Amino acid sequence: MQRRGSASPIEDSRTPSLSLVTGPALRGSNGRDIDPSFYSSFLQSDQEEASGRKTSDSSDLSPEESANLRNPSTPRSPIISTKETTMSPLESQLSNASMDGSIGSRRRWRSRARSPWSNSLLTLAVTLLGLLTVFGIVYSYLTRQIDPQGCKTPRMVPTYIKLLGFDSEHTRFASKYGLYLYRERNVDAYSEEDIGLKGVPVLFLPGNAGSYRQGRSLAAEASNYFHDALRHDQDRYKAGTRSLDFFMADFNEDMAAFHGQTLLDQAEYVNEALSYILSLYHDPRRPGRDPNLPDPTSVILIGHSMGGIVARTVLTMSNYQANSVNTIITMSTPHARPPVSFDSDLVHTYKQINDYWREAYSQKWANHNPLWHVTLISIAGGGGDSIVPSDYTSLSSLVPDTHGFTVFTTTMPTVWTGMDHLSIAWCDSFRKVIIRSLFDIVDVQRSSQTKQRADRMNVFKKWYLTGLEDGAEKVLTRKNPNTLLTLGDNVNAILPQGQRLVLREFGKRRQPEAHLLTVPSQGVPGKKFTLLSDQILSAPGGSGKLEVLFCSVFPLRAGLSSAHLSHSLDLSDGSSGATRLACKSAVEDLIQLPASTRTSKYPFDAPQPFSYLQYDLEDLAEHQFVAVVDKAERLSTGWVVAEFSNSSDAVIPTRVGLGRLVSTGLNIRLPADRPMLTEVKIPAMHSSLLAYKLRVGKQPCGEDAELFTPFVRQYIEEPYESKYFVNVKEAEINLHGIAPYMPPHLRETSGPRGVSFQLWSDPSCNASVELSLSVDVLGSLGKLVMRYRTVFAAFPLVVVALVIRKQFKIYDQTGVFIPFSESLDLCLRSSLPVLFLGLSFLASSLASSSPVIAAHGPSNWRTNATESVIDFTKNDLLLGSQDTFYWFLVPVFGVISVAVCVLINHVAMFLTSILSVVRGILVSRRGYIKIEDQKAGVLFSPLSPNYRIVNTAVLLLLVSTVIPYQFAYIVACIVQLATCVKASAHAKETRTSSHYNFYNYVHSIFILMLWILPVNVLVLIVWVHNLAVHWLTPFSSHHNVLSIMPFLLLVETLASQTMVPRVTSRFRHITSIIFFVLAVYAAIYGVTYAYLLHHIVNLGVAWLVGVHLSTSGFSLRGLKQLLEGGDFRDEGSATVHGHLKKLP
């Protein structure tokens, strides 16, 4: 490889090598640098050079200097050393041909003396556009499409009992972590001798930097609910219901979201805690527990945020005790992907965990599946969660629907509100639903302390889902008749077939009254029964105003007597022609919907929800009548609407594409004779990146006041996300459907089903309604923040890599290391548009590829439902999008990246300028400066090479033993900043091209290191936190000295004022290839595997160190010379050696 230049910007006569001056500085016979403006004029045209005409600027030169410039082969003694030396591998012999090539390349590059602060109009325009885009995204995220939150703060009186017995004899983490038992004061009985373990053990796991105290809301509700409601319920007691003993793991606010080893440590600790908790219940000396009950063998786990991942990791650990966990409930937990990919351990740990779960559920036989009895429920807070994207909470790629599901808090009955990342742990309405579901699954008569898996799943679906989902199980079909309904001939009415029942008040006849609707014959397809009321449905024998029964003529079969029916409702008034019906109550299939009146604003506001029933005709096959019984005995307010409707009238499918939906929107007019419930299906609405506006036209209601105002349910089927809009006129629509970087489903699916809108409106108004749906462009911008937040860290590195690549390319050709801003301007006119255009085509290609790959390999899992093999990493690349529509995001992110790079570049230069001024003030206060330091421009008094070698060696030794290499990287960044400050100060003082070359070089390296800083800083935070809690166990995976050695060597080299030599042979392409690979990798893999960005940059830095070493040869002596560096000195300046000049 041919090298031009030396190890320092100015020739150092102490260097025993034959070399050329590095950089654009040309030397005259007097040793002075020629200003860059000189050869800017000198290289105006090749024609003028060929004719040998001297430029106007060269008239100031001496005749010898002019002769040297006109004839490059003329020897110049200040440039060429006469000492003999051995050439290094990267050096080449100096010849007249190489000199001619150097001058020729400079002629081709018309150098411009340009300020690093200056930017072209093109750069300014792109920067302005990028900043406006960023402003729009941030403004949209903070102000538009924000889900309302209606959480109320609960009250509790907590007591935490630390289990000191769980010490170092049980776990090696006893000094770092802790275990507590929660007791509610004045509710839970406990003492020093008996801590009151009489129930079912539950362990709460906090999240990243979370506290064990976050579990107090759930624990307090469990204690109060059992004490107030269940303690005296003998039926529940006999069924195995007991109190819940809430244990809490104290992870000392550790940060498992940033570090994979911390995640594994917590999982190991939890397994040991589970064994200890179960041993407490096995102690025969423990009073208060029924000796006839089996000892517990499992613990229910509840995890918040990363605590949910810890819970799943527990089952994959080697110290896991089989069947000690069978129920896991997680809240705002990123199951599908790690929240950040800056740590290799975290990414690999996630992959191992998810692969284990997928492989377990891919087994054909249950006895081969270690997770067969495990149920996993993932609960998401929705768009209000600004910490973890709620898309990542999906279990569709991990768990079949027989063992778990994902649900949003906006879906859960009586909750109906979105939550942020922290409020989901304490929200009052939410905790009530969670605790009631837990009490419904416990059964202390079983050693597992819980019901069987299928029963647990039914309980969770009952409490967490709406009941409106396709395939929702109905209790009515499994029940036997339990009510005998007796009707008279004259008092009760049977409505004609197809007529709708509408009651506007109750108790009109001052006595109970039944209204019968005839069930249509089964031959009619698509029929559905619906009922809506503002009253709570009464159970058989209850005191409510409304009871709904599904009846058949009694007796159902010969020999059946009324004694088999536990309840009787006689409405015959002693009539001789009474009709008897055997009926089933529908109260157990009740669906609660948020109340919608003229005063309603949010679904969580109303104290009493609406009651709703919905059955397919197939569910009513054994019944002839639906009896709606008005049990009020005096006139009272209230209403009910009941009807049978056809799906052809109630369901409106749309076939509009996404392009048309974005451009023109969708308008639908619903007829006046529509059913009470109308559903509009829009398959094209499946992306979580778009937000919409839904407008519902006003519905005139004529003479009678409307029973209720229209309300809408927006829902998708996977995951279970429903949102309600009451008293709706205009609604903001956003969803968590198909999201970027999400792995495909564990089972093959037929494709996205999109969003459906269910509209309930008063059918008695007999008026048409218009629906209008349009894309909210500004609201959609904010959806990029959570889905693409890592892109905003990875994509700017694409720009930085290409800019530095261009700088080195020009430097190797001309000897001019142009400023970062100038290189960015050149890239905007060449490589950046080409690369982003190519990436746009690649994004479209990746999005259009099939999600199912017919291939076999050890990394793919075979599912029960299909013989195809699913590639779970398919969406890891580039945009991670599954829709070709979003190709334009690549240039959008490119424009933003350019703007961010320009901004960071100017901030870095501003910081450098400020620090250089401060440095100048501090230096001036010393009172004396050497004249040669002032005039000759010595950068600073460098440390001796031996001292630098010792410093570097000590730091590398610490990295290999004690500190993570991320700490050394922070030190390297600080040292590089100091080098930039000194280089900037002396470049401004000397105003020589060599000093500006060096400053531009070290500044660009500093910008590159800044963009890698986020990859390293998170692991460093974990390490510092461990020091704070006196945990000194080193990170086994972060002590590779090769991951930091090139950075340290380069930084030390630059600190010794050593300029990188030029490479003019074919080896110069290595520099271009390395930085081009970095740019492409940052774009394609930077989001999913961001931790590798450090190692690719590390490879590039190692190459630069090698180029530097070429100056002195690859040897320890050469390394010493490299660290010793050279002086920035104008050799022709007047110096007074050894004399000091007093500052005025």
Secondary structure, DSSP 8 states (H G I E B T S, - for coil): --EES-SSSS--TTS-S-----SS--B-TT--B--HHHHHHHTS-HHHHHTT---GGGGGS-HHHHHHHH-TTS--TTTS--S-----TT-----HHHHHHHHHHHHHS------TT---HHHHHHHHHHHHHHHHHHHHHHHSS------------EEEEE-TTSSTTT-TTTTT-EEEEEEETTTS---SS-----SEEEEEE--TT--GGGGHHHHHHHHHHIIIIITT-HHHHHTT---EEEEEEE-TT--TTT-HHHHHHHHHHHHHHHHHHHHHHT-TT-TTS-TTS------EEEEETHHHHHHHHHTTSTT--TTS--EEEEES---SS-S----HHHHHHHHHHHHHHHHHHT-SSGGG-TTTT-EEEEEE--TT-SSS-GGGG--TTTS-TTTEEEEETTTSTTT-----TTGGGT-HHHHHHHHHHHHHHB-TTSTTSB--HHHHHHHHHHHHS-S-STT---SGGG----EEEEE-TTT-EE--TT--EEEEEE-TTSS-EEEEEE---TTSTTEEEEEEESS-B--TT---SEEEEEEEES-SSTT--GGG-SEEEEESTT-TT-EEEEEEE-GGG-EEE----TT--STTT-SS-EEEEEEEGGGGTT-SEEEEEE--SS-EEEEEEEEEEEHHHHEEE----HHHHHHH-EEEEE-TT--SEEEEEETT--BTT--EEEEE-----TTS--SS--EEEEEETTTBEEEEETT-SEEEE---SB-TT----SS--S----EEEEEE--GGG---EEEEEEE-HHHHHTHHHHHSTTHHHHHHHHHHHHHHHHHHHHHHHHS----HHHHHHHHHTTHHHHHHHHHHHHHHHHHHS-SEE----TTSEE-SS-SSEE-TTGGGSTT--S-GGGGGHHHHHHHHHHHHHHHHHHHHHHHHHHHHHHHHHHHHTTSEEEHHHHHS--------HHHHHHHHHHHHHHHHHTS-HHHHHHHHHHHHHHHHHHHHHHHHHH--HHHHHHHHHHHHHHHHHHHHHHHHHHHHHHHHHHHHTT-----TTS--GGGTHHHHHHHHHHHTT----EE-STTHHHHHHHHHHHHHHHHHTTTTTTHHHHHHHHHHHHHHHHHHHTTT-SSHHHHHHHHH------TTS---TT-EEE--
